[in-house]
Amino acid sequence: MAKKSSKKTSKKSAKPRGGIAMTVTPSSMLAAVVGAAQLTRAELTKKIWAYIKRNGLQDTKNRRNINADDKLKAVFGGKGTVNMFEMTKLVNKHVK
């Protein structure tokens, strides 16, 4: 009598779970900052922070605040200054 294998073969699906691993497409306004290619939410966040640091947009006194330039103002709904937690909420409106 042949033994049945009790091991289950699990295949990971090609589709990421969601959240930070989910692939998103930036809107045209956000693409001006991070590029138009599809990327994960983690990559999107890294590119936004790289843009902020490269252009010196982080507030010097309160490091939680971002002082938007013209490109980021379009993403931030016209706001000149947002905190880093509000930034995430505003950026989420510009991804598909």
Secondary structure, 3 states (H helix, E strand, C coil): CCCCCCCCCCCCCCCCCCHHHCEECECHHHHHHHCCCCEEHHHHHHHHHHHHHHCCCECCCCCCEEECCHHHHHHCCCCCEEEHHHHHHHHHCCEC
